[in-house]
Amino acid sequence: MSKSTKKEFNRENLLNHGVTLFMEQGYHGTGLQEILDAVNIPKGSFYNYFGSKEDFGADVIQHYTEPFIMQLTAYLDNSGADALSAIKRYFDELIVELEKNEFKGGCLLGNFMGEMGDTSEVFQKSLQSAVKRYRDLLQSGLAKAQQQGTVRLDKSAEEMADLLVNTWQGALLRMKIEKSSAPIKQCCQDLLGDYFRA
């Protein structure tokens, strides 16, 4: 393995373990040494990859978000004619995954918003960027659905995408405390199945 390939592999490994440990224990509950031990990298080497634990956390946010962006993009790109159904199928798949995991963890973005969103500018910027990318993708899907006549036109796609992101995040928090998918199912049914419909 070349030096640059090994470095990329180690960085990816650190980010993957960061997602797992931060989901389970939160930012403050996870020590840097614990992350390094999980991937068998000496402490001094960590700084070859990240400037600080805070910078690492900000990169973990982007790393965590990427698969969701790719998954939603794939649904929208392969939706044929029906963008609203593609968005519904995407959220249905998320709900199945959350049920499989017995509602543990929720969403790392939402967790970090609560834990670090108002105390770290580095986290704030990374969270804003991740949420904006996600919201913008939902917005483009809802705009397509408006053009297809399945979504109402008296609200902008941007307003509806914001409402969906905000409601989904709140529903995820309720899901965690109630150990039930009812809040997230209600969110999707009330918005995608009713309020947004043309």
C-alpha positions in Angstrom: 0.0 0.0 0.0 1.5 3.4 -1.0 2.0 6.0 1.7 -0.8 8.3 0.3 -3.2 5.3 0.1 -2.4 4.2 3.6 -2.9 7.8 4.9 -6.3 7.9 3.1 -7.3 4.5 4.5 -6.3 5.6 8.1 -8.2 8.9 7.7 -11.3 7.0 6.5 -11.0 4.5 9.3 -10.8 7.3 11.9 -13.9 9.0 10.4 -15.9 5.8 10.4 -15.0 5.1 14.0 -15.7 8.7 14.9 -19.2 8.4 13.5 -19.8 5.2 15.5 -18.4 6.4 18.8 -19.9 9.9 18.6 -23.3 8.3 17.8 -23.0 6.0 20.9 -21.4 8.4 23.4 -21.6 12.0 22.1 -18.7 14.3 21.5 -17.9 15.0 25.1 -18.3 11.4 26.1 -15.8 10.2 23.5 -12.1 10.6 24.2 -9.5 11.0 21.5 -7.5 8.1 22.9 -10.6 5.8 22.6 -10.9 6.7 18.9 -7.2 6.1 18.3 -7.2 2.8 20.1 -10.2 1.7 18.0 -8.1 2.2 14.8 -4.7 1.4 16.2 -3.1 4.7 15.4 -0.6 6.4 17.8 -1.8 9.6 19.4 0.9 11.8 17.7 -0.2 10.5 14.3 -3.7 11.8 14.7 -2.5 15.3 14.0 -1.2 14.1 10.5 -4.9 13.8 9.7 -6.7 16.5 11.7 -5.7 19.7 13.4 -7.7 19.0 16.6 -10.5 16.9 18.0 -12.9 19.7 17.1 -11.7 19.7 13.5 -12.1 15.9 13.5 -15.7 16.3 14.7 -16.4 18.8 12.0 -15.1 16.4 9.4 -17.0 13.5 10.9 -20.2 15.5 10.3 -19.5 15.8 6.6 -18.4 12.1 6.4 -21.7 11.1 8.2 -23.8 13.2 5.8 -22.3 12.0 2.5 -24.1 8.6 2.4 -27.5 10.2 3.0 -26.8 12.7 0.2 -25.8 9.9 -2.1 -28.8 7.8 -1.1 -31.3 10.6 -1.6 -29.7 11.6 -4.9 -30.0 8.0 -6.1 -33.7 7.9 -5.2 -34.3 11.2 -7.0 -32.2 10.3 -10.1 -33.9 6.9 -10.4 -37.4 8.0 -9.6 -38.6 8.0 -13.2 -41.4 10.6 -13.2 -42.4 10.7 -9.5 -40.2 12.8 -7.3 -42.6 12.8 -4.3 -42.7 9.0 -4.3 -38.9 9.0 -4.5 -38.6 11.2 -1.4 -41.2 9.0 0.4 -39.3 5.8 -0.4 -36.0 7.4 0.8 -37.6 8.3 4.2 -39.3 4.9 4.4 -35.9 3.3 4.1 -34.5 5.5 6.8 -37.4 4.5 9.1 -36.7 0.8 8.5 -33.0 1.3 9.4 -33.9 3.2 12.6 -36.3 0.4 13.6 -33.6 -2.2 12.9 -31.3 -0.3 15.2 -34.0 -0.2 17.9 -34.1 3.7 17.7 -30.6 4.0 19.1 -28.5 7.0 18.0 -31.0 8.9 16.0 -29.2 11.4 13.7 -25.7 12.5 14.4 -26.5 15.9 13.0 -29.4 16.4 15.4 -27.3 15.0 18.3 -24.4 17.4 17.5 -26.8 20.3 17.1 -28.0 19.8 20.6 -24.5 19.1 22.1 -22.2 21.4 20.2 -24.3 23.6 18.0 -24.1 26.7 20.1 -20.7 26.2 21.8 -18.3 25.6 18.8 -18.1 27.8 15.7 -16.3 25.0 13.9 -19.2 22.6 14.6 -21.7 25.3 13.8 -20.3 25.9 10.4 -20.0 22.2 9.6 -23.5 21.5 10.8 -24.9 24.4 8.8 -23.1 23.2 5.6 -24.4 19.6 6.1 -28.0 20.7 6.8 -27.9 23.1 3.8 -26.7 20.4 1.4 -29.4 18.0 2.7 -32.1 20.7 2.6 -31.1 21.9 -0.9 -31.4 18.3 -2.2 -34.9 17.9 -0.7 -35.8 21.3 -2.1 -34.8 20.3 -5.6 -36.8 17.1 -5.3 -39.9 19.0 -4.0 -39.5 21.5 -6.8 -39.5 18.7 -9.3 -42.6 17.3 -7.7 -44.3 20.7 -8.0 -43.5 20.7 -11.7 -45.0 17.2 -11.9 -48.2 18.4 -10.2 -48.0 16.2 -7.1 -46.9 18.9 -4.6 -48.8 22.1 -3.8 -47.6 25.4 -5.4 -48.7 27.9 -2.8 -45.6 27.1 -0.7 -42.1 27.3 -2.0 -40.1 24.1 -2.3 -37.5 25.8 0.0 -40.1 26.5 2.7 -41.4 22.9 2.5 -37.8 21.5 2.5 -37.0 23.5 5.6 -40.2 22.3 7.3 -39.4 18.7 6.5 -35.9 18.9 7.8 -37.0 20.7 11.0 -39.9 18.3 11.6 -37.9 15.2 10.9 -35.1 16.3 13.4 -37.7 16.9 16.1 -39.5 13.6 15.3 -36.1 11.8 15.6 -35.6 13.2 19.1 -39.1 12.0 20.2 -38.4 8.7 18.6 -35.3 8.3 20.8 -37.2 9.0 24.1 -40.3 7.0 23.1 -38.4 4.1 21.6 -40.9 4.1 18.8 -41.0 4.9 15.1 -44.5 6.5 15.5 -43.2 10.1 15.6 -41.0 9.8 12.4 -43.8 7.9 10.6 -46.3 10.6 11.6 -43.8 13.3 10.3 -43.6 11.7 6.9 -47.3 10.9 6.6 -48.4 14.3 7.7 -46.0 16.2 5.5 -45.3 14.0 2.4 -48.6 12.2 2.5 -50.9 15.2 3.2 -49.7 18.7 3.8 -47.3 18.9 0.8 -49.7 17.3 -1.6 -51.2 19.2 -4.5 
